[in-house]
Amino acid sequence: MKIDMERYSRQILFPPIGEEGQRRLLKSRVAVVGMGALGTVLANHMVRAGVGFVRIIDRDYVEMSNLQRQMLYDETDAKEGLPKAAAAAKKLQAINSGVEIDPVITDLTWRNAEELLANMDLILDGTDNFQVRFLINDVCVKHNIPWVYGGGVSAHGMTMTIIPGKTPCLRCLFESLPAPGSTQTCDTAGVIGPLIHIVASLQAVEAMKILIDDQAHLRRSMLNVSLWDHHIADVDVTHARRTDCPACGKHQFEFLEPHQDSDVTSLCGRDTIQISPQRQVTLDLESFAKRLSPLGRIERNRFLLRFYVDSYRLVIFPDGRVLVQGTNDPVLARSLYARYIGN
């Protein structure tokens, strides 16, 4: 396909990018992990800027409560319960047909993280939990891939650029996972939409600098934003690299190692347990719909199946993942999974 450089003319006029920088963007490969609030803004910026290949990874589907801040979705997506990666890919392809969009509907885990991320030029953090961020950090440090961390809740956000071997990595600053319940989430503390756009846009600017190799202008700090209070602060992290850091110091990538309990994940603040199969499977949703329809209400599209039974809802994906909604008890979730999905 012939590239229409006129599309990017206003970006090319910006001296730090220019035509050479634009051509670098067109040859770049970027993965956005998480297609929620931050991820939708990040992917939108990358596609409009002309990044040649954009992989978008997400395990969830669109709900009405997402629409306040997740910019690529609309009411139809929510009513149809489309997976976020699929709904976003359709919008992004309509925005820029010259970019290759690769939607991946899955949970990023130690099983697939290297396969999905190791051949990228840059990883962008659109997630909402530190388990996945530490996983991204391990992949990026191991394979020498830059990535941009970002987070936002309520009216407070932060972002940091991580260049393996040159800057502190995430585990230099946060040695271990936060204790359950010790951090706020959008589902417990809320979030305002403008904060998300500001944090993700700051991430996107850093991404563009990395992709065009503008080392001189990369931010070397952790930027904190308190939007409602009109406060922005730069925290100097240039001296935070640790020789005893498990990841970049000792090269121990524990989040890429198999975990026996990693098949059960509590989605914080959502009264939902995700159960993933221990091995790779492909489920026939049509067969499940026929089997479960006598037992409860069924809703289905080509990406997932919803099964309502008692006060619970089981959302079943073709890759074998099931979201058990209506409980935060892993034991009960496993019981419902075994009863209706099987082993």
C-alpha positions in Angstrom: 0.0 0.0 0.0 1.3 3.4 -1.0 1.7 5.7 2.1 -0.2 9.0 1.9 2.3 11.3 3.7 -0.2 14.2 3.3 -2.1 12.6 6.1 0.8 13.3 8.4 1.7 16.7 7.0 1.0 18.7 10.2 3.0 16.2 12.2 5.9 16.4 9.7 5.9 20.2 10.0 6.9 19.8 13.7 10.7 20.0 13.5 11.6 17.3 16.0 9.7 14.8 13.9 10.0 15.9 10.3 9.8 13.5 7.4 12.6 11.3 8.7 10.8 10.9 12.1 7.6 10.2 10.3 9.1 7.4 8.3 10.5 5.9 11.6 7.0 5.9 13.0 5.6 4.2 10.0 8.1 1.4 10.4 7.6 1.0 14.2 5.8 -1.8 16.1 4.0 -0.9 19.3 1.9 -3.0 21.7 -0.7 -1.4 24.0 -1.5 -3.6 26.9 -5.0 -3.0 28.2 -7.7 -1.3 26.2 -9.5 0.4 28.9 -9.3 4.1 29.6 -5.6 4.7 29.1 -5.3 2.1 26.4 -7.9 3.6 24.2 -6.3 7.0 24.3 -2.8 5.5 23.7 -3.9 3.4 20.8 -5.8 6.3 19.3 -2.7 8.5 19.4 -0.4 5.8 18.0 -2.7 5.0 15.0 -3.4 8.6 14.2 0.4 9.3 14.4 1.0 6.6 11.8 2.8 3.9 13.8 2.9 1.1 11.3 1.9 -1.9 13.5 -0.2 -1.6 16.6 -1.0 -4.7 18.7 -3.8 -4.1 21.2 -4.2 -6.7 24.0 -7.2 -6.9 26.4 -9.1 -9.6 28.2 -12.3 -7.7 28.9 -15.5 -6.6 27.1 -17.2 -3.3 26.8 -19.7 -2.3 29.5 -21.9 0.8 29.8 -19.8 2.2 32.7 -16.7 2.3 30.4 -18.2 4.9 28.1 -17.5 7.9 30.4 -13.8 7.7 29.8 -12.9 4.9 27.3 -12.9 6.9 24.1 -13.1 4.3 21.4 -16.3 2.7 22.5 -20.0 3.6 22.1 -23.4 2.3 23.4 -23.7 -0.3 20.6 -20.4 -1.9 21.7 -21.7 -2.0 25.3 -25.1 -3.4 24.4 -23.5 -6.1 22.2 -20.9 -6.8 24.9 -18.1 -6.8 22.4 -14.5 -7.6 23.5 -12.6 -4.3 23.9 -9.8 -5.4 21.6 -12.3 -6.2 18.8 -14.4 -3.1 19.2 -11.3 -0.9 19.4 -9.7 -2.5 16.3 -12.8 -1.7 14.2 -12.7 2.0 15.3 -8.9 2.3 14.8 -9.0 0.7 11.4 -11.6 3.2 10.3 -9.4 6.0 11.6 -6.3 4.9 9.7 -6.6 2.1 7.2 -2.8 2.3 6.5 -1.9 1.0 9.9 -1.9 -2.7 10.7 -4.0 -3.3 13.8 -3.6 -6.6 15.6 -6.3 -7.2 18.2 -5.6 -9.9 20.7 -8.4 -10.9 23.0 -6.6 -12.6 25.9 -5.3 -12.2 29.4 -1.6 -11.3 29.4 0.2 -13.9 31.5 3.6 -15.6 31.9 2.4 -18.1 29.3 2.0 -15.6 26.4 3.8 -12.4 27.4 7.0 -13.0 25.6 5.3 -14.3 22.5 3.1 -11.1 22.3 5.6 -8.5 23.4 9.2 -9.6 22.7 9.1 -8.5 19.0 7.8 -5.0 19.7 9.8 -1.7 19.5 7.9 -0.2 22.4 5.3 -1.3 25.0 2.6 1.1 26.3 1.0 0.5 29.7 -2.8 0.8 29.6 -3.4 -1.7 32.4 -5.0 -1.2 35.8 -3.0 -3.5 38.0 0.6 -4.1 39.1 0.7 -7.8 38.4 0.5 -7.1 34.7 2.9 -4.1 34.9 5.5 -6.2 36.6 5.1 -8.8 33.9 5.6 -6.1 31.2 8.6 -4.9 33.1 10.2 -8.4 33.1 9.6 -8.8 29.4 11.0 -5.4 28.6 14.1 -5.7 30.8 14.8 -9.2 29.5 14.5 -8.2 25.9 15.7 -4.6 26.1 12.5 -3.0 25.0 11.5 0.5 26.2 8.1 0.9 27.8 6.0 3.7 29.3 4.3 3.2 32.6 1.0 5.1 33.3 -1.8 5.0 35.9 -4.7 7.1 36.9 -7.5 7.0 39.5 -9.8 9.6 40.9 -8.1 12.8 39.8 -4.5 11.6 40.4 -2.2 10.1 37.8 1.5 9.3 37.1 3.7 8.2 34.2 7.3 7.2 33.8 9.5 6.3 30.8 11.5 3.2 31.3 14.6 2.5 29.1 16.2 -0.8 30.2 19.9 -0.3 31.1 19.6 3.4 31.2 16.8 4.3 33.6 15.4 2.6 36.8 12.9 -0.1 35.9 9.5 -0.4 37.7 10.9 -2.8 40.2 13.6 -0.5 41.2 10.9 1.8 42.5 8.3 -0.8 43.6 10.1 -4.0 44.8 7.0 -6.0 45.4 3.3 -6.1 44.5 1.1 -3.7 46.6 -0.9 -5.6 49.2 -4.5 -6.3 48.2 -6.8 -3.4 49.0 -3.8 -1.0 49.6 -4.3 0.9 46.4 -7.3 2.7 45.0 -8.9 1.6 41.7 -11.3 3.3 39.3 -14.0 0.9 40.6 -13.5 1.9 44.2 -12.5 5.6 44.0 -13.8 6.6 40.6 -12.0 8.5 37.9 -12.6 11.6 35.8 -12.2 11.4 32.1 -9.9 14.4 31.6 -7.2 12.9 33.9 -7.0 9.8 31.6 -6.5 11.8 28.5 -3.8 13.9 30.1 -1.8 10.9 31.5 -2.2 8.9 28.3 -1.2 11.8 26.1 1.9 12.3 28.2 2.7 8.7 27.7 2.1 9.0 23.9 4.5 11.9 23.7 7.2 9.9 25.3 6.4 7.0 22.9 6.9 9.2 19.9 10.2 10.4 21.2 11.4 6.9 21.7 10.2 5.7 18.3 12.0 8.6 16.4 15.0 8.1 18.7 15.0 11.6 20.2 17.0 10.6 23.3 17.8 14.2 24.3 14.1 15.0 25.1 13.1 11.9 26.9 11.7 12.6 30.3 14.0 11.3 33.1 11.5 11.7 35.9 8.2 10.3 37.2 5.5 12.8 36.5 2.7 13.1 39.0 -0.6 14.9 38.2 -3.2 16.0 40.6 -5.7 17.4 38.2 -8.5 18.7 40.4 -5.9 20.6 42.5 -4.1 21.9 39.5 -0.8 20.4 40.7 1.9 18.8 38.6 5.1 17.5 40.1 8.3 15.9 38.6 9.9 13.4 40.9 13.6 12.8 40.1 14.2 9.1 39.7 17.5 9.2 37.8 19.4 7.9 40.9 16.8 5.2 41.7 18.4 2.3 39.8 19.3 -0.5 42.1 22.0 -3.1 41.7 19.9 -5.4 43.8 16.8 -4.9 41.8 15.4 -8.4 41.0 14.7 -7.5 37.4 17.3 -5.1 36.0 20.0 -5.7 38.7 19.9 -9.5 39.1 18.1 -10.4 35.9 15.6 -12.6 37.8 12.4 -12.5 35.9 10.1 -14.1 38.4 6.9 -12.8 36.8 7.8 -14.8 33.6 8.1 -18.0 35.6 5.2 -20.4 35.9 2.8 -19.8 38.8 0.7 -22.6 40.0 -2.1 -20.3 41.2 -2.1 -18.0 38.2 -5.3 -19.5 36.8 -7.4 -17.5 39.3 -7.4 -13.7 39.3 -9.6 -11.4 41.3 -10.6 -8.3 39.3 -10.3 -5.6 42.0 -13.5 -3.7 42.8 -15.6 -5.5 40.2 -17.0 -8.4 42.3 -15.5 -10.7 39.6 -13.1 -13.7 39.5 -11.4 -14.6 36.3 -10.6 -18.3 35.8 -8.1 -19.3 33.1 -7.4 -22.8 31.8 -4.1 -24.4 32.8 -3.5 -25.4 29.1 -4.4 -24.0 25.8 -7.9 -24.8 24.7 -10.5 -23.6 22.2 -14.2 -23.7 23.3 -17.1 -24.2 21.0 -19.5 -21.4 22.2 -22.4 -22.8 20.2 -22.2 -26.1 22.0 -21.9 -24.4 25.4 -25.0 -22.3 24.5 -27.0 -25.4 23.7 -25.8 -27.2 26.9 -26.4 -24.3 29.2 -29.6 -22.7 27.8 -32.0 -25.1 29.8 -30.2 -24.0 33.0 -30.3 -20.2 32.7 -30.5 -17.2 30.4 -28.0 -17.1 27.6 -26.7 -14.0 25.7 -24.2 -14.5 22.9 -22.1 -12.8 20.2 -19.3 -14.2 18.1 -16.7 -13.3 20.7 -18.2 -14.5 24.0 -21.2 -16.1 25.7 -22.9 -14.8 28.9 -24.7 -17.4 31.1 -27.0 -16.2 33.9 -27.7 -18.6 36.7 -29.1 -17.7 40.2 -27.4 -14.3 41.1 -24.2 -15.0 39.1 -23.1 -14.4 35.5 -20.5 -16.4 33.8 -18.8 -14.8 30.8 -17.2 -17.5 28.6 -14.5 -16.8 26.0 -13.3 -19.1 23.2 -9.9 -19.3 24.8 -11.3 -21.0 27.8 -11.3 -18.0 30.1 -14.4 -17.4 32.3 -15.3 -14.3 34.2 -17.5 -15.4 37.2 -19.4 -12.2 38.1 -21.3 -11.7 41.3 -18.6 -13.0 43.8 -15.1 -12.2 44.9 -14.7 -15.6 46.5 -12.3 -17.8 44.5 -13.6 -21.0 46.0 -17.2 -20.2 45.0 -16.0 -19.1 41.6 -14.1 -22.4 41.1 -17.2 -24.3 42.2 -19.4 -22.5 39.6 -16.7 -23.1 37.0 -16.5 -26.8 37.7 -20.3 -27.1 37.8 -21.1 -25.4 34.5 -17.9 -25.4 32.5 -16.2 -28.6 33.6 -12.5 -29.5 34.1 
